[in-house]
Amino acid sequence: MQIAPGVHHFNTDPFNWYVLEEAGRLTLVDAGFPGHFGVFMQGIRSLGREIEDVEAVILSHAHADHMGFADRVARAAKAPVFIHRNDEAAAQKVLQLPWSALLSNAWRPYMAGMLTRAAVNGVFSTARVSDPRPFEDGAVLDAPGRPHVIHTPGHTAGEVAFYLPDQRVLISGDTLVTRDLYTGSMGSPQLTRRRLNDDYAEARKSLDRLKDLGNVTMLPGHGHPWQGEISEAIALALAG
């Protein structure tokens, strides 16, 4: 689904990922699980593109539900995979997820279903990123769409959001989401649950880095898109 000019949303519920398109060239933003590769291929072909048109893969952070088929696309397209330097080492490992929080909540029906979907879609076969290219806060990536990097640590040390100023689109990764991953309920912008973060206090503090973006269309890693003033989104998340 096209959200804004050149910004396409792929919903493999509850795992979102995106494709940026510029002059026939593509950037993959996050990469679900390995089993979602077929959805990716079907999607880009519906745009009249092939995997060779992918010029970059960019990751919001080094968790398995965002890295799933990233290395496969990178190898096939001969494209680099970019990630914040603080998650560079984690991206070269497998099964990076907050397992304690996930498994301790597996008694919840929604969480049990989500873990089952993760297993069916290959979480345990997620490949590490073999040659990640690190970036820094404030970088404008040399990739289709020219995303601006905003470092928002807390969920992981290298968590980032990507901002597209021309479209006023914020791809928020897991910095801000609109779905509660414990219960499955959809809602307003929110932080992921406390135990799903490496450092919850830092995750809250990092929202301040987004405060000057104004009106945005926010595309989260989990949940539906949200549109409005980013200050409102931040207030809702902190209150929640």
SVG drawing of the C-alpha trace seen along z (x, -y; Angstrom):
<svg xmlns="http://www.w3.org/2000/svg" viewBox="-7 -22 38 45">
<polyline fill="none" stroke="black" stroke-width="0.4" points="0.0,0.0 1.4,-3.4 1.3,-5.7 3.0,-8.7 4.7,-9.3 7.5,-6.8 6.7,-5.2 5.1,-1.7 3.9,0.1 4.1,3.9 1.9,5.3 2.8,8.9 0.8,8.4 2.0,7.6 5.4,7.0 5.6,3.9 8.3,3.0 8.5,0.5 9.9,-0.1 11.1,-3.5 11.0,-4.1 12.9,-6.9 13.3,-7.0 12.8,-3.2 15.4,-2.5 14.4,-0.9 15.3,-1.0 14.0,1.8 13.4,0.5 13.4,3.4 12.8,6.9 10.3,8.9 11.1,12.6 12.6,14.9 9.1,16.3 8.1,12.8 10.5,12.7 7.8,13.9 5.5,11.1 8.4,8.7 9.0,10.1 5.3,10.0 5.1,6.4 8.0,5.0 6.8,6.8 3.5,5.2 5.4,1.9 7.1,3.1 10.4,3.7 12.8,6.7 15.2,7.4 18.0,6.0 16.4,2.6 17.1,2.6 20.0,0.4 20.0,0.5 18.6,2.2 18.3,0.0 17.4,1.4 15.9,-0.5 17.5,1.9 19.0,5.4 16.0,7.5 15.1,10.6 11.6,9.4 13.3,6.5 16.3,8.3 14.6,11.5 15.3,11.5 17.7,8.4 20.8,10.4 19.1,12.5 18.0,9.3 21.4,7.7 23.2,10.7 20.7,11.1 20.7,7.4 24.4,6.8 23.2,4.0 24.6,2.8 22.8,3.2 22.9,0.1 22.4,0.0 23.4,-2.3 26.9,-1.6 25.6,-0.8 23.7,2.2 26.3,3.2 27.7,6.1 24.2,7.4 23.2,7.4 26.0,10.0 24.4,12.4 21.2,14.5 18.1,14.6 18.4,11.1 15.1,10.5 14.0,9.6 13.3,13.3 12.7,13.1 9.8,10.6 8.4,12.5 8.4,16.0 7.3,14.9 4.2,13.4 3.5,16.4 0.5,17.3 -1.3,14.3 -3.3,15.4 -2.0,12.6 1.6,13.1 1.3,16.9 -0.1,16.3 2.6,13.8 5.3,16.2 3.7,18.9 3.6,16.7 7.3,15.8 8.2,19.5 6.2,20.3 7.8,17.5 11.3,18.6 12.5,16.7 14.9,19.5 16.4,19.4 16.9,15.6 20.4,15.0 22.8,12.6 23.8,9.6 27.1,10.6 28.5,7.2 26.6,4.3 27.5,0.7 27.3,-1.5 25.8,-4.9 25.7,-7.7 23.0,-9.9 22.1,-12.8 23.3,-11.0 21.4,-11.4 21.8,-7.9 23.0,-7.6 20.0,-5.4 16.8,-5.9 14.5,-8.2 17.5,-9.8 16.3,-9.0 17.5,-11.1 18.7,-9.2 17.4,-10.1 19.1,-8.0 16.5,-7.0 18.3,-4.5 16.4,-2.6 14.6,0.2 18.1,1.2 21.3,-0.8 21.2,-1.4 17.5,-2.0 16.7,-4.7 13.9,-6.4 14.1,-7.4 12.7,-10.8 11.7,-11.7 11.3,-15.5 9.8,-15.9 6.9,-13.6 6.9,-14.4 7.0,-10.7 8.6,-9.3 9.4,-5.6 9.6,-5.0 10.7,-1.4 10.1,-0.4 10.8,-3.9 7.0,-4.5 4.4,-1.9 0.6,-1.8 0.1,1.9 0.4,3.3 2.5,6.4 1.3,8.1 -2.4,7.8 -2.6,7.0 -4.8,4.0 -4.4,1.1 -4.2,-2.4 -2.5,-5.7 1.3,-6.2 3.1,-4.4 6.4,-3.0 6.8,0.8 6.2,2.4 8.9,1.7 10.5,5.2 10.7,5.2 13.3,2.4 17.0,2.6 16.6,-0.6 13.1,-1.9 14.1,-5.2 16.4,-5.9 13.6,-5.0 11.3,-7.6 14.1,-10.2 14.8,-9.5 11.4,-10.7 12.6,-14.3 14.8,-13.8 11.7,-13.8 10.0,-16.8 10.7,-19.4 9.4,-17.3 5.9,-18.9 3.1,-17.2 4.1,-13.8 2.7,-10.5 4.2,-8.0 4.9,-4.5 5.7,-2.2 7.3,1.2 4.1,2.6 0.6,1.3 -1.2,-1.0 0.1,-4.3 -0.7,-7.5 -0.9,-11.1 -0.7,-14.2 1.7,-16.5 4.7,-14.6 4.4,-16.5 1.0,-14.9 2.4,-11.5 5.1,-12.0 2.7,-13.2 0.4,-10.2 3.4,-7.8 4.7,-9.3 1.3,-9.4 0.6,-5.8"/>
</svg>
